[in-house]
Amino acid sequence: MTLTKAHAGELFEVHSNARAMGMGGAFAALVEDEESLWYNPAGIAKNGGIFWTIADPKVGLTDPTTALGIFSDLGSQSTFESALTDLGNAPIWIGASAKTSLIMPFFAAAYFYDVDVSMLSENPVSPSLTTNYIMDTGVALGTGWTMGGMLQVGFAAKYITRSGVRKDWGTQEIADIIAGTSSPDVIFDSFTQTTGVGYGFDFGMNIIVPTMVQPTVSFVWKNVGNTTFRAGLGEEAPPTEMQDMLVGASLLIDLPLIQIAPALEVRHLNDGDVQIGNKIHMGVEMGLPLIDLRAGLYQGYYTYGVGLNLGILKIDAASWGVELGGYPGQFESRRYMVQASINIGFDMGFGTGGSNGNSASSSGEGGKSGSGGGLFSGRRKMKQRR
């Protein structure tokens, strides 16, 4: 998960996960699978088995009935002006990604593809346009270890090839397109005119108290030293991903037939320009047989989500609000995501400190295994009871 600020106030999140977004993005202290490569590398230490995510596609939109139509209208000279008006009332966002990944004790690896597109128009009298287009492909590697029974430490490295741009199009540039002296093609052509290669590095740690409710406190430093991209000679580099420090906390409350996981997270500790309301994330996940229910608060807006476990197939959906203005409560962009993943693997039974580890289950079940830990049992994010 990478984040940067835009002029309009949005904090971009290129890699996101439906489970995390459903519970307000408060995920660093709970993550325990290959998503640790993006949310908190120390979560790799919680894994106690070998699991292969064969495919993990997801797609997200703002209002599904209008987002694609507005995006298409922006590309036509005849509908460009009306699309700008629509963007002023309903900014669009389109996100998509896919990955294949492998996680085993102490190690995780993934090959991934992420696309993040958003557009916002301001000032209908003299309109301007803020565009964001990022396409990342790359490889992520990570390791996580438990030390002294309570401390988990993890590291993740990413090799990323990025195309894209984040740009504010001024009033005169937009007026030229409306007047016909320029073309909407200049906007869309800019999306792929910059390509570069970068290396990212994340550090994470968890402190877990081995009690019945298993309190966990996390610290994560993402994009250590900033993740910059090197373009070809004479070319402009794609946007840099700025470093982000965060702290998180969670509990795992294990009850008969139900597991409840509340979590809290404060991001951008190193950035005084981000409003405090945009830094705070909180959520809760309630795990039932076959289904998870989620709710939370993200940048001051409510979130909700659901997860369904069907053996090797898992389906997750979420909705959340993103702040596009300068402070929480000013301008919400409501977003929706559906994610499906196919996983196979087995639990080896010695993960520590997570809902998939021995310490998380008084009954000795493995939290990753959907039905006893067999090869084709699939995985569950929280402990599955059958």
PAPAMAR-401370 format. One record per residue (C-alpha): residue number from 0; residue in three letters; z, x, y. Coordinates in Angstrom, 2 decimals. Last residue first. Example, Ala and Ser with C-alpha at 12.3 -4.5 7.8 and 13.67 -1.06 7.14 Angstrom:
BEGIN
<site 1,'Ser',<7.14,13.67,-1.06>>
<site 0,'Ala',<7.80,12.30,-4.50>>
This chain:
BEGIN
<site 385,'Arg',<11.28,-16.67,-26.12>>
<site 384,'Arg',<12.83,-14.92,-23.15>>
<site 383,'Gln',<10.75,-12.67,-20.93>>
<site 382,'Lys',<12.55,-10.25,-18.65>>
<site 381,'Met',<10.86,-9.93,-15.30>>
<site 380,'Lys',<7.38,-8.65,-14.55>>
<site 379,'Arg',<6.08,-9.71,-17.94>>
<site 378,'Arg',<3.80,-7.71,-20.10>>
<site 377,'Gly',<1.18,-8.32,-22.77>>
<site 376,'Ser',<2.11,-8.83,-26.42>>
<site 375,'Phe',<-0.98,-7.16,-27.80>>
<site 374,'Leu',<0.71,-3.98,-29.00>>
<site 373,'Gly',<3.94,-5.67,-29.95>>
<site 372,'Gly',<7.01,-5.60,-27.68>>
<site 371,'Gly',<8.89,-8.61,-29.01>>
<site 370,'Ser',<7.03,-11.37,-27.31>>
<site 369,'Gly',<5.97,-10.78,-23.69>>
<site 368,'Ser',<7.10,-7.21,-23.60>>
<site 367,'Lys',<7.86,-5.69,-20.25>>
<site 366,'Gly',<11.48,-6.80,-20.11>>
<site 365,'Gly',<12.37,-5.22,-23.41>>
<site 364,'Glu',<15.01,-7.22,-25.29>>
<site 363,'Gly',<18.37,-5.58,-25.85>>
<site 362,'Ser',<20.42,-8.76,-25.37>>
<site 361,'Ser',<22.36,-7.34,-22.45>>
<site 360,'Ser',<19.13,-6.63,-20.69>>
<site 359,'Ala',<18.77,-4.60,-17.52>>
<site 358,'Ser',<20.33,-1.40,-18.85>>
<site 357,'Asn',<17.79,-1.17,-21.64>>
<site 356,'Gly',<14.87,-1.09,-19.27>>
<site 355,'Asn',<12.23,-3.66,-18.37>>
<site 354,'Ser',<14.22,-5.31,-15.62>>
<site 353,'Gly',<14.83,-1.85,-14.25>>
<site 352,'Gly',<17.47,0.87,-14.39>>
<site 351,'Thr',<16.27,2.93,-17.28>>
<site 350,'Gly',<13.33,2.75,-19.66>>
<site 349,'Phe',<14.25,3.69,-23.23>>
<site 348,'Gly',<12.94,0.86,-25.37>>
<site 347,'Met',<9.53,2.06,-26.48>>
<site 346,'Asp',<7.91,-1.13,-25.18>>
<site 345,'Phe',<4.36,-1.76,-26.28>>
<site 344,'Gly',<0.94,-2.05,-24.71>>
<site 343,'Ile',<-1.78,-4.41,-23.58>>
<site 342,'Asn',<-2.53,-5.78,-20.15>>
<site 341,'Ile',<-5.12,-8.11,-18.60>>
<site 340,'Ser',<-4.51,-8.94,-14.97>>
<site 339,'Ala',<-5.28,-11.89,-12.72>>
<site 338,'Gln',<-4.58,-12.08,-8.99>>
<site 337,'Val',<-4.95,-14.96,-6.53>>
<site 336,'Met',<-4.23,-14.50,-2.83>>
<site 335,'Tyr',<-3.74,-16.67,0.23>>
<site 334,'Arg',<-3.28,-15.86,3.92>>
<site 333,'Arg',<-1.84,-17.60,6.99>>
<site 332,'Ser',<-2.53,-15.71,10.24>>
<site 331,'Glu',<0.32,-16.35,12.66>>
<site 330,'Phe',<0.23,-15.76,16.42>>
<site 329,'Gln',<3.40,-15.43,18.53>>
<site 328,'Gly',<6.29,-15.96,16.11>>
<site 327,'Pro',<7.12,-12.28,15.69>>
<site 326,'Tyr',<6.02,-10.01,18.59>>
<site 325,'Gly',<2.80,-8.46,19.88>>
<site 324,'Gly',<0.48,-10.93,18.24>>
<site 323,'Leu',<-1.32,-10.89,14.91>>
<site 322,'Glu',<1.75,-11.64,12.76>>
<site 321,'Val',<0.87,-12.14,9.10>>
<site 320,'Gly',<1.87,-15.24,7.09>>
<site 319,'Trp',<2.16,-15.44,3.32>>
<site 318,'Ser',<0.64,-17.21,0.32>>
<site 317,'Ala',<0.80,-16.12,-3.30>>
<site 316,'Ala',<-0.82,-16.47,-6.71>>
<site 315,'Asp',<-0.23,-14.61,-9.97>>
<site 314,'Ile',<-2.01,-14.86,-13.32>>
<site 313,'Lys',<-1.07,-12.75,-16.32>>
<site 312,'Leu',<-3.21,-12.34,-19.44>>
<site 311,'Ile',<-2.06,-10.31,-22.46>>
<site 310,'Gly',<0.47,-12.99,-23.30>>
<site 309,'Leu',<-0.03,-15.96,-21.02>>
<site 308,'Asn',<2.49,-15.15,-18.26>>
<site 307,'Leu',<2.23,-17.30,-15.13>>
<site 306,'Gly',<3.37,-16.11,-11.71>>
<site 305,'Val',<4.07,-18.23,-8.64>>
<site 304,'Gly',<4.23,-17.53,-4.94>>
<site 303,'Tyr',<5.74,-18.41,-1.58>>
<site 302,'Thr',<5.98,-16.84,1.85>>
<site 301,'Tyr',<7.59,-17.92,5.10>>
<site 300,'Tyr',<6.84,-16.19,8.40>>
<site 299,'Gly',<9.02,-13.78,10.43>>
<site 298,'Gln',<7.07,-10.66,9.50>>
<site 297,'Tyr',<7.28,-11.71,5.84>>
<site 296,'Leu',<10.05,-14.05,4.65>>
<site 295,'Gly',<10.45,-15.01,1.01>>
<site 294,'Ala',<9.75,-17.23,-1.97>>
<site 293,'Arg',<8.94,-16.68,-5.63>>
<site 292,'Leu',<8.78,-18.63,-8.90>>
<site 291,'Asp',<8.10,-16.87,-12.20>>
<site 290,'Ile',<6.72,-18.59,-15.31>>
<site 289,'Leu',<6.52,-18.13,-19.09>>
<site 288,'Pro',<10.27,-18.53,-19.69>>
<site 287,'Leu',<11.91,-18.50,-16.25>>
<site 286,'Gly',<12.17,-15.68,-13.69>>
<site 285,'Met',<13.33,-16.53,-10.19>>
<site 284,'Glu',<12.09,-14.12,-7.54>>
<site 283,'Val',<13.67,-13.77,-4.14>>
<site 282,'Gly',<12.49,-12.52,-0.79>>
<site 281,'Met',<13.11,-10.46,2.30>>
<site 280,'His',<11.07,-8.45,4.77>>
<site 279,'Ile',<12.27,-7.03,8.09>>
<site 278,'Lys',<10.04,-4.70,10.11>>
<site 277,'Asn',<8.03,-7.37,11.91>>
<site 276,'Gly',<11.18,-8.96,13.30>>
<site 275,'Ile',<12.33,-5.55,14.54>>
<site 274,'Gln',<9.22,-5.18,16.70>>
<site 273,'Val',<7.11,-2.14,15.86>>
<site 272,'Asp',<6.91,0.40,18.71>>
<site 271,'Gly',<9.94,2.36,17.47>>
<site 270,'Asp',<8.05,3.65,14.45>>
<site 269,'Asn',<10.02,5.87,12.04>>
<site 268,'Leu',<11.90,2.99,10.39>>
<site 267,'His',<8.57,1.30,9.81>>
<site 266,'Arg',<9.89,-0.95,7.01>>
<site 265,'Val',<13.14,-2.80,6.29>>
<site 264,'Glu',<13.35,-4.39,2.83>>
<site 263,'Leu',<15.54,-7.02,1.20>>
<site 262,'Ala',<15.52,-8.32,-2.37>>
<site 261,'Pro',<16.88,-11.22,-4.45>>
<site 260,'Ala',<16.16,-11.10,-8.20>>
<site 259,'Ile',<17.19,-14.12,-10.28>>
<site 258,'Gln',<16.84,-14.18,-14.09>>
<site 257,'Ile',<16.85,-17.43,-16.02>>
<site 256,'Leu',<17.24,-18.65,-19.59>>
<site 255,'Pro',<20.97,-17.79,-19.65>>
<site 254,'Leu',<21.77,-15.74,-16.53>>
<site 253,'Asp',<20.82,-12.19,-15.44>>
<site 252,'Ile',<21.23,-11.49,-11.74>>
<site 251,'Leu',<19.14,-8.46,-10.80>>
<site 250,'Leu',<19.97,-7.29,-7.27>>
<site 249,'Ser',<17.84,-5.65,-4.60>>
<site 248,'Ala',<17.80,-3.22,-1.69>>
<site 247,'Gly',<15.12,-1.57,0.40>>
<site 246,'Val',<14.66,1.23,2.89>>
<site 245,'Leu',<11.41,2.17,4.58>>
<site 244,'Met',<9.57,5.13,6.06>>
<site 243,'Asp',<5.90,4.79,6.99>>
<site 242,'Gln',<3.34,7.51,7.58>>
<site 241,'Met',<0.17,6.55,9.40>>
<site 240,'Glu',<-3.05,5.78,7.57>>
<site 239,'Thr',<-5.91,7.43,9.45>>
<site 238,'Pro',<-9.05,5.46,10.28>>
<site 237,'Pro',<-12.43,6.70,9.00>>
<site 236,'Ala',<-13.77,10.03,10.27>>
<site 235,'Glu',<-16.68,10.28,12.71>>
<site 234,'Glu',<-19.65,12.36,11.60>>
<site 233,'Gly',<-20.90,15.71,12.93>>
<site 232,'Leu',<-20.22,17.52,9.67>>
<site 231,'Gly',<-19.06,15.08,7.02>>
<site 230,'Ala',<-15.81,13.19,7.35>>
<site 229,'Arg',<-12.29,14.32,6.45>>
<site 228,'Phe',<-9.78,11.52,6.10>>
<site 227,'Thr',<-6.16,11.56,7.23>>
<site 226,'Thr',<-3.10,10.33,5.36>>
<site 225,'Asn',<-0.08,10.81,7.63>>
<site 224,'Gly',<2.60,13.55,7.17>>
<site 223,'Val',<3.93,11.68,4.14>>
<site 222,'Asn',<1.74,8.66,3.55>>
<site 221,'Lys',<4.66,6.57,2.34>>
<site 220,'Trp',<8.31,7.60,2.50>>
<site 219,'Val',<10.42,5.32,0.32>>
<site 218,'Phe',<14.19,4.85,0.19>>
<site 217,'Ser',<15.72,2.45,-2.30>>
<site 216,'Val',<19.09,0.80,-2.94>>
<site 215,'Thr',<19.63,-0.99,-6.25>>
<site 214,'Pro',<22.43,-3.35,-7.27>>
<site 213,'Gln',<22.51,-3.97,-11.05>>
<site 212,'Val',<23.99,-7.47,-11.29>>
<site 211,'Met',<26.01,-6.70,-14.44>>
<site 210,'Thr',<26.80,-3.18,-13.26>>
<site 209,'Pro',<24.95,0.13,-13.58>>
<site 208,'Val',<24.69,1.04,-9.87>>
<site 207,'Ile',<21.12,2.09,-9.13>>
<site 206,'Ile',<20.14,4.59,-6.44>>
<site 205,'Asn',<16.38,4.61,-6.07>>
<site 204,'Met',<14.05,7.26,-4.67>>
<site 203,'Gly',<10.51,7.39,-3.40>>
<site 202,'Phe',<7.94,9.89,-2.15>>
<site 201,'Asp',<4.31,9.19,-1.31>>
<site 200,'Phe',<1.33,11.55,-0.83>>
<site 199,'Gly',<-2.19,10.74,0.32>>
<site 198,'Tyr',<-5.31,12.88,0.12>>
<site 197,'Gly',<-8.40,11.99,2.10>>
<site 196,'Val',<-12.17,11.82,1.83>>
<site 195,'Gly',<-14.42,10.40,4.53>>
<site 194,'Thr',<-17.02,7.81,5.32>>
<site 193,'Thr',<-18.00,6.37,8.68>>
<site 192,'Gln',<-21.19,4.39,9.23>>
<site 191,'Thr',<-20.23,1.69,6.74>>
<site 190,'Phe',<-18.52,-0.85,8.98>>
<site 189,'Ser',<-20.54,0.11,12.06>>
<site 188,'Asp',<-23.62,-1.60,10.64>>
<site 187,'Phe',<-21.77,-4.92,10.70>>
<site 186,'Ile',<-21.03,-4.69,14.39>>
<site 185,'Val',<-24.43,-3.34,15.43>>
<site 184,'Asp',<-26.07,-6.02,13.28>>
<site 183,'Pro',<-24.72,-8.70,15.61>>
<site 182,'Ser',<-27.70,-7.78,17.79>>
<site 181,'Ser',<-28.14,-6.57,21.35>>
<site 180,'Thr',<-30.07,-7.86,24.34>>
<site 179,'Gly',<-29.73,-11.35,22.86>>
<site 178,'Ala',<-27.45,-12.73,25.56>>
<site 177,'Ile',<-24.67,-13.34,23.03>>
<site 176,'Ile',<-25.02,-9.78,21.72>>
<site 175,'Asp',<-24.98,-8.33,25.24>>
<site 174,'Ala',<-21.91,-10.42,26.12>>
<site 173,'Ile',<-20.07,-8.98,23.10>>
<site 172,'Glu',<-20.71,-5.41,24.24>>
<site 171,'Gln',<-19.74,-6.32,27.80>>
<site 170,'Thr',<-16.44,-7.93,26.75>>
<site 169,'Gly',<-15.38,-4.98,24.64>>
<site 168,'Trp',<-15.53,-4.55,20.87>>
<site 167,'Asp',<-12.18,-3.26,19.61>>
<site 166,'Lys',<-12.57,-1.13,16.49>>
<site 165,'Arg',<-11.10,-0.40,13.07>>
<site 164,'Val',<-13.70,1.39,10.96>>
<site 163,'Gly',<-14.80,1.76,7.40>>
<site 162,'Ser',<-15.53,3.89,4.39>>
<site 161,'Arg',<-12.79,5.67,2.47>>
<site 160,'Thr',<-12.80,7.99,-0.53>>
<site 159,'Ile',<-9.22,8.38,-1.65>>
<site 158,'Tyr',<-7.39,10.94,-3.79>>
<site 157,'Lys',<-3.84,9.69,-4.22>>
<site 156,'Ala',<-0.53,11.39,-4.99>>
<site 155,'Ala',<2.70,9.74,-6.13>>
<site 154,'Phe',<6.23,11.13,-6.40>>
<site 153,'Gly',<9.36,9.64,-7.94>>
<site 152,'Val',<13.12,10.01,-7.97>>
<site 151,'Gln',<15.68,7.85,-9.75>>
<site 150,'Leu',<19.42,8.36,-9.28>>
<site 149,'Met',<22.07,6.48,-11.29>>
<site 148,'Gly',<22.12,8.03,-14.79>>
<site 147,'Gly',<22.46,11.61,-13.62>>
<site 146,'Met',<18.78,11.96,-12.84>>
<site 145,'Thr',<16.08,9.47,-13.79>>
<site 144,'Trp',<12.48,10.57,-13.37>>
<site 143,'Gly',<9.24,9.24,-11.89>>
<site 142,'Thr',<5.70,10.59,-11.89>>
<site 141,'Gly',<2.54,9.54,-10.12>>
<site 140,'Leu',<-1.24,9.74,-10.10>>
<site 139,'Ala',<-3.65,7.65,-8.01>>
<site 138,'Val',<-7.45,7.84,-8.14>>
<site 137,'Gly',<-9.84,6.52,-5.56>>
<site 136,'Thr',<-11.96,3.90,-3.92>>
<site 135,'Asp',<-11.20,2.53,-0.49>>
<site 134,'Met',<-13.15,0.09,1.66>>
<site 133,'Ile',<-11.77,-0.67,5.11>>
<site 132,'Tyr',<-13.20,-3.04,7.69>>
<site 131,'Asn',<-11.18,-4.12,10.72>>
<site 130,'Thr',<-12.71,-5.80,13.73>>
<site 129,'Thr',<-11.28,-6.81,17.10>>
<site 128,'Leu',<-13.66,-8.86,19.21>>
<site 127,'Ser',<-13.79,-9.58,22.93>>
<site 126,'Pro',<-14.57,-12.87,24.64>>
<site 125,'Ser',<-14.85,-13.39,28.38>>
<site 124,'Val',<-13.92,-17.08,28.74>>
<site 123,'Pro',<-12.70,-17.35,25.11>>
<site 122,'Asn',<-10.12,-14.54,25.61>>
<site 121,'Glu',<-9.59,-13.00,22.14>>
<site 120,'Ser',<-11.56,-12.86,18.90>>
<site 119,'Leu',<-10.01,-11.64,15.64>>
<site 118,'Met',<-11.67,-10.17,12.57>>
<site 117,'Ser',<-10.32,-8.93,9.25>>
<site 116,'Val',<-11.70,-7.05,6.24>>
<site 115,'Asp',<-9.75,-5.20,3.53>>
<site 114,'Val',<-11.46,-3.84,0.41>>
<site 113,'Asp',<-9.65,-1.93,-2.33>>
<site 112,'Tyr',<-10.92,-0.15,-5.47>>
<site 111,'Phe',<-8.63,1.63,-7.90>>
<site 110,'Tyr',<-8.40,4.17,-10.72>>
<site 109,'Ala',<-4.81,4.41,-11.87>>
<site 108,'Ala',<-2.27,6.82,-13.31>>
<site 107,'Ala',<1.41,6.59,-14.24>>
<site 106,'Phe',<3.94,9.06,-15.68>>
<site 105,'Phe',<7.64,9.40,-16.57>>
<site 104,'Pro',<7.48,7.10,-19.63>>
<site 103,'Met',<4.01,5.56,-19.83>>
<site 102,'Ile',<1.76,3.81,-17.36>>
<site 101,'Leu',<-2.00,3.43,-17.50>>
<site 100,'Ser',<-4.21,1.81,-14.89>>
<site 99,'Thr',<-7.42,-0.07,-14.23>>
<site 98,'Lys',<-7.95,-1.37,-10.76>>
<site 97,'Ala',<-9.47,-4.14,-8.71>>
<site 96,'Ser',<-9.36,-5.19,-5.09>>
<site 95,'Ala',<-10.32,-7.88,-2.64>>
<site 94,'Gly',<-9.24,-8.91,0.82>>
<site 93,'Ile',<-10.88,-11.19,3.36>>
<site 92,'Trp',<-9.18,-12.01,6.66>>
<site 91,'Ile',<-10.34,-14.40,9.33>>
<site 90,'Pro',<-8.93,-15.31,12.72>>
<site 89,'Ala',<-8.67,-19.10,13.23>>
<site 88,'Asn',<-8.69,-20.37,16.82>>
<site 87,'Gly',<-10.25,-17.37,18.51>>
<site 86,'Leu',<-12.36,-16.74,15.43>>
<site 85,'Asp',<-13.90,-20.22,15.73>>
<site 84,'Thr',<-14.97,-19.47,19.29>>
<site 83,'Leu',<-16.49,-16.18,18.14>>
<site 82,'Ala',<-18.36,-18.07,15.39>>
<site 81,'Ser',<-19.84,-20.37,18.05>>
<site 80,'Glu',<-21.21,-17.34,19.90>>
<site 79,'Phe',<-22.68,-15.71,16.77>>
<site 78,'Thr',<-24.44,-18.82,15.44>>
<site 77,'Ser',<-28.00,-18.16,16.67>>
<site 76,'Gln',<-27.77,-14.37,16.45>>
<site 75,'Ser',<-26.64,-14.53,12.82>>
<site 74,'Gly',<-24.13,-12.12,11.29>>
<site 73,'Leu',<-21.12,-13.81,12.85>>
<site 72,'Asp',<-22.08,-17.03,11.06>>
<site 71,'Ser',<-21.51,-15.38,7.66>>
<site 70,'Phe',<-17.97,-14.33,8.51>>
<site 69,'Ile',<-17.26,-17.78,9.91>>
<site 68,'Gly',<-18.48,-19.42,6.68>>
<site 67,'Leu',<-16.50,-17.02,4.49>>
<site 66,'Ala',<-13.26,-17.82,6.32>>
<site 65,'Thr',<-13.74,-21.60,6.65>>
<site 64,'Thr',<-12.80,-23.45,3.44>>
<site 63,'Pro',<-10.74,-20.55,2.01>>
<site 62,'Asp',<-8.39,-20.59,5.05>>
<site 61,'Thr',<-7.39,-16.90,5.15>>
<site 60,'Leu',<-8.64,-15.12,2.09>>
<site 59,'Gly',<-7.50,-13.04,-0.88>>
<site 58,'Val',<-9.07,-11.78,-4.09>>
<site 57,'Lys',<-7.56,-10.00,-7.05>>
<site 56,'Pro',<-8.87,-8.08,-10.04>>
<site 55,'Asp',<-6.58,-6.29,-12.51>>
<site 54,'Ala',<-8.46,-5.04,-15.54>>
<site 53,'Ile',<-7.41,-3.04,-18.60>>
<site 52,'Thr',<-3.83,-2.56,-17.49>>
<site 51,'Trp',<-2.66,-0.19,-20.20>>
<site 50,'Phe',<1.00,-0.05,-21.10>>
<site 49,'Ile',<3.13,2.59,-22.81>>
<site 48,'Gly',<6.84,1.88,-22.77>>
<site 47,'Gly',<10.19,2.33,-21.03>>
<site 46,'Asn',<9.28,2.04,-17.36>>
<site 45,'Lys',<12.17,2.30,-14.93>>
<site 44,'Ala',<11.31,5.90,-14.00>>
<site 43,'Ile',<7.93,4.71,-12.67>>
<site 42,'Gly',<9.87,2.72,-10.05>>
<site 41,'Ala',<10.65,6.00,-8.27>>
<site 40,'Pro',<7.03,5.98,-7.09>>
<site 39,'Asn',<7.78,3.10,-4.68>>
<site 38,'Tyr',<5.22,0.56,-3.47>>
<site 37,'Trp',<1.77,2.06,-4.08>>
<site 36,'Leu',<2.09,4.10,-7.30>>
<site 35,'Ser',<4.99,1.82,-8.27>>
<site 34,'Glu',<2.31,-0.84,-8.80>>
<site 33,'Glu',<1.94,0.78,-12.23>>
<site 32,'Asp',<5.15,-0.93,-13.37>>
<site 31,'Glu',<8.78,-1.13,-12.25>>
<site 30,'Val',<8.85,-2.49,-8.70>>
<site 29,'Leu',<12.21,-4.00,-7.75>>
<site 28,'Ala',<13.61,-1.77,-4.96>>
<site 27,'Ala',<10.23,-1.38,-3.24>>
<site 26,'Phe',<9.29,-5.06,-3.49>>
<site 25,'Ala',<10.34,-6.95,-0.39>>
<site 24,'Gly',<6.78,-8.03,0.51>>
<site 23,'Gly',<7.97,-11.53,1.35>>
<site 22,'Met',<8.48,-12.68,-2.22>>
<site 21,'Gly',<4.99,-14.06,-2.77>>
<site 20,'Met',<3.53,-10.92,-1.21>>
<site 19,'Ala',<5.15,-8.70,-3.86>>
<site 18,'Arg',<3.91,-10.75,-6.82>>
<site 17,'Ala',<0.44,-11.04,-5.32>>
<site 16,'Asn',<0.09,-7.28,-4.83>>
<site 15,'Ser',<-1.23,-5.55,-1.75>>
<site 14,'His',<-3.37,-2.50,-1.01>>
<site 13,'Val',<-4.86,-2.36,2.49>>
<site 12,'Glu',<-1.83,-3.63,4.37>>
<site 11,'Phe',<-2.61,-3.64,8.07>>
<site 10,'Leu',<0.13,-4.19,10.61>>
<site 9,'Glu',<-1.49,-6.57,13.09>>
<site 8,'Gly',<-0.57,-6.23,16.78>>
<site 7,'Ala',<-3.87,-6.96,18.49>>
<site 6,'His',<-4.48,-3.25,19.15>>
<site 5,'Ala',<-4.12,-2.44,15.46>>
<site 4,'Lys',<-1.27,-0.74,13.65>>
<site 3,'Thr',<-1.50,1.04,10.32>>
<site 2,'Leu',<-0.32,0.38,6.78>>
<site 1,'Thr',<-1.13,1.58,3.30>>
<site 0,'Met',<0.00,0.00,0.00>>
